[in-house]
């Protein structure tokens, strides 16, 4: 459909007739379709997530989630004990603030896996607080400034048929699978509500 007073501009519309995005063309000739290359896209469109990808996803109090956060450029900040201990402290702090209840977590050299039951707030709020505070603390420890974490995080809502204990054990055994230690009790930066060797 033509935008009034703007020759050469066409508005794309949704199936219910809502204007979505304007496309500009060289001529004023009506077209039955709009080629993608001809559309002027917002500068940030390439990094915007499709609404369809997030459809049906929300944070639910009392639900169980497995979350993975990764360091910027996969830098192994947590190979050293002090930064790793700092991350463990921030994980516990989120639980102390009643944002969640941790069932299992492991601090790997360049990422963190975390299984928890969500409390007050959303996953995004919880992770934003965790990543912000831990980044400041790690930067102070290592004497630098800059990003510690990659933007975003990966999350998976644990379904009712999935076994929480086996998920937790899988998470904390990550150092064994990566060959960082031969026995789990030799790795200091993990927590599990259940015995990890059973």
Secondary structure, DSSP 8 states (H G I E B T S, - for coil): -B-TT-TTEEEEE-TT--EEEEEE-SS----SS--GGGB---TTGGGS--HHHHTT----TT-EEEEEEEBGGG--GGGSHHHHHHHHHHHHHHHHTTSEEEEEEEE-SSEEEEEEEE-SS-HHHHHHHHHHHHHHHHHHHHT--S--B-SS-EEEE--TTS-HHHHHHHHHTHHHHTTS-SSGGG--SEEESS-TT-
